Amino acid sequence: MASHKRGFQYARPLWIPALDASTNGRSLNRLAFARDMAGQDMQYDESWLQSLLYRFPHSLPVAELEPGIGVLIPVGREIPTPVGPIDNLFITQEGNIVLVECKLWRNPEARRKVISQIIDYAQSISQWRYEDLDAAIRKGIDDNGKPCGKSLLEVVGEVLGSIDEIDEAAFVDAVQKNLRMGRVLLLVVGDGNHLFGNHTEADLIVMSPHKLDRQCRLSEI
């Protein structure tokens, strides 16, 4: 056990691939965020965090936060909206929508703007039709920073292995309904949660203009 600077105790995370005698656990080390002479991060920035989540969507604890939401499929980064780009956008085969805003908590702007930003994004896309979301995804970027240029169905089909795995009519209807009703899971993801004192997770209920609830969660990576 190691002593944290705030005074409580914590254990180093352990990765165990399977619960049997044939496997060994491996301790995990926290990433060191090195800085240059100007105090800027040299390697790990918010773009890096976006890419990490795009490549490893299962690192987001959505099953614990919203049971039954489905498996996340990354459909783009920097998705344009009228109020600014969404850092990461995920969708499930069931048509559920997840917005992610990435922030390094030592960034002073994070504490002031992160919650209002992601709420603005959710409010903006609640005015969209399916076709609007599809057009925005085509203008977003992929994991390599290149323009996507593909439809939502094409992106989802690639992840699933074939577009034939999707019931197109049911998928489009589900996405359209979730947009119209403001059913969007909002995740604020960072390298350490200091927005709400010593709490490591906070839940917020965000009211849309139509008085529909959106769920916003803070998650630490």
C-alpha positions in Angstrom: 0.0 0.0 0.0 1.2 3.5 -0.7 0.2 6.8 0.9 -1.5 9.3 -1.3 -0.5 13.0 -0.9 -4.1 13.7 0.3 -3.5 11.3 3.2 -5.6 8.2 2.2 -4.2 4.8 1.3 -4.5 3.2 -2.1 -3.2 0.0 -3.8 -1.5 -0.2 -7.2 -4.0 -1.5 -9.8 -3.4 -5.1 -10.8 -4.3 -6.5 -14.3 -5.4 -10.2 -14.1 -6.4 -11.7 -17.5 -8.2 -14.7 -16.0 -9.1 -16.1 -12.6 -7.3 -19.4 -12.7 -3.9 -20.8 -11.7 -2.4 -20.6 -15.2 -2.2 -16.8 -15.3 -0.2 -14.2 -13.4 -1.3 -10.7 -12.5 0.7 -7.7 -13.6 0.8 -4.5 -11.7 0.0 -1.3 -13.6 1.9 1.9 -13.3 0.3 5.3 -13.7 1.5 7.4 -16.7 4.0 10.1 -15.9 3.0 13.4 -17.4 6.3 15.0 -18.3 6.5 18.7 -19.0 8.9 20.9 -21.0 10.7 24.0 -19.7 7.6 26.1 -20.4 5.5 23.8 -18.2 3.7 22.3 -21.1 3.0 18.5 -21.4 5.4 17.0 -23.9 3.7 13.7 -24.8 0.3 13.3 -23.2 -2.3 15.9 -24.1 -6.0 15.9 -24.8 -5.6 14.8 -28.4 -3.6 11.8 -27.1 -6.5 11.0 -24.6 -9.0 11.2 -27.5 -7.0 8.8 -29.5 -6.7 6.4 -26.6 -10.4 6.3 -26.0 -11.1 5.9 -29.7 -8.8 2.8 -29.9 -9.9 1.4 -26.5 -13.6 2.3 -26.0 -13.9 -0.6 -23.5 -11.8 1.5 -21.1 -14.9 3.7 -20.5 -17.0 2.2 -17.7 -20.3 2.6 -19.5 -21.7 -0.7 -18.4 -21.4 0.3 -14.8 -22.7 3.8 -15.4 -25.6 2.9 -17.7 -26.4 -0.9 -17.6 -27.8 -2.2 -20.9 -26.5 0.7 -23.0 -24.6 -1.8 -25.2 -21.0 -2.0 -26.6 -19.5 1.3 -27.6 -18.5 1.8 -31.2 -16.2 4.8 -31.9 -17.6 6.8 -34.8 -15.3 9.8 -34.8 -13.3 12.5 -33.1 -13.7 16.2 -33.3 -17.2 15.9 -34.6 -18.3 19.4 -35.7 -21.4 21.0 -34.1 -22.6 24.6 -34.2 -21.2 25.2 -30.7 -17.8 23.4 -31.2 -16.4 20.0 -31.9 -17.2 16.9 -29.8 -14.0 15.3 -28.7 -15.2 11.7 -29.0 -18.5 10.3 -30.3 -19.6 6.7 -29.7 -22.7 4.8 -30.6 -24.0 1.3 -29.9 -25.6 -1.2 -32.2 -28.8 -0.4 -30.5 -28.6 3.3 -31.5 -27.5 4.7 -28.1 -25.4 7.8 -28.2 -22.4 8.7 -26.0 -20.6 12.0 -26.0 -17.1 12.3 -24.4 -15.3 15.5 -23.5 -11.6 14.9 -22.7 -9.8 17.2 -20.3 -6.5 17.2 -18.5 -7.5 18.4 -15.0 -4.4 20.5 -14.6 -5.6 22.6 -17.5 -7.2 25.6 -15.7 -9.9 25.8 -18.3 -11.1 22.3 -17.5 -12.6 23.3 -14.2 -14.5 26.3 -15.6 -15.7 25.1 -18.9 -15.8 21.3 -19.2 -19.3 20.8 -17.9 -20.9 23.7 -19.8 -19.1 22.5 -23.0 -20.5 19.0 -23.0 -23.9 20.3 -22.1 -23.8 22.7 -25.0 -22.9 19.8 -27.4 -25.7 17.7 -26.1 -28.2 20.5 -26.5 -27.0 21.2 -30.0 -27.3 17.7 -31.3 -30.7 17.3 -29.7 -31.9 19.6 -32.6 -30.5 17.3 -35.2 -32.1 14.7 -37.4 -30.3 11.4 -38.3 -29.1 13.0 -41.5 -27.4 15.8 -39.6 -25.5 13.4 -37.4 -24.5 11.4 -40.4 -23.2 14.5 -42.2 -21.2 15.6 -39.1 -19.6 12.2 -38.7 -18.4 12.4 -42.3 -16.6 15.6 -41.4 -15.0 14.3 -38.2 -11.6 12.6 -38.0 -10.6 9.0 -37.3 -7.9 7.7 -35.0 -5.1 8.7 -37.3 -6.4 12.3 -37.5 -7.6 11.9 -41.1 -11.1 13.0 -42.3 -13.6 10.2 -41.8 -15.5 10.7 -45.1 -17.8 7.7 -44.3 -21.4 7.5 -43.3 -22.4 6.4 -39.8 -23.7 3.0 -41.1 -20.3 2.5 -42.9 -18.3 3.2 -39.8 -20.4 0.9 -37.6 -20.4 -1.8 -40.2 -16.6 -1.7 -40.4 -16.4 -2.2 -36.6 -18.9 -5.1 -36.6 -17.3 -6.7 -39.6 -20.1 -6.2 -42.1 -22.8 -3.6 -42.7 -25.1 -6.6 -43.0 -24.8 -7.0 -39.2 -27.0 -3.9 -38.8 -30.8 -3.8 -39.1 -30.6 -0.5 -40.9 -34.2 0.7 -40.4 -34.2 -0.2 -36.7 -30.8 1.5 -36.2 -31.7 4.7 -37.9 -35.0 4.9 -36.1 -33.3 4.3 -32.7 -30.7 7.0 -33.3 -33.3 9.4 -34.6 -35.5 8.8 -31.5 -32.6 9.3 -29.1 -31.6 12.5 -30.8 -35.2 13.8 -30.6 -35.7 12.9 -27.0 -32.2 14.0 -25.8 -31.2 10.5 -24.7 -27.4 11.0 -24.6 -24.9 9.7 -22.1 -22.3 12.5 -21.4 -18.9 11.5 -20.2 -16.2 13.9 -19.0 -13.0 12.0 -19.0 -9.6 13.1 -17.5 -6.4 12.0 -15.9 -7.6 12.9 -12.4 -10.9 14.3 -11.1 -10.5 17.5 -9.1 -13.7 19.3 -10.3 -15.6 18.3 -7.3 -13.1 18.3 -4.4 -11.9 14.8 -3.4 -14.8 12.9 -5.1 -13.7 10.6 -7.9 -17.1 10.4 -9.5 -20.0 12.8 -9.8 -23.4 12.5 -11.4 -25.3 15.4 -12.8 -28.7 15.5 -14.3 -28.9 17.9 -17.2 -32.3 19.2 -18.2 -32.9 19.8 -21.9 -35.2 22.5 -23.3 -37.8 19.7 -23.6 -37.4 18.8 -19.9 -35.8 15.5 -20.7 -32.9 14.2 -18.6 -29.4 13.6 -19.9 -27.0 11.9 -17.7 -23.5 13.3 -17.2 -20.7 11.4 -15.5 -17.1 12.2 -14.6 -14.6 9.4 -15.2 -10.9 9.2 -14.4 -8.5 7.4 -16.7 
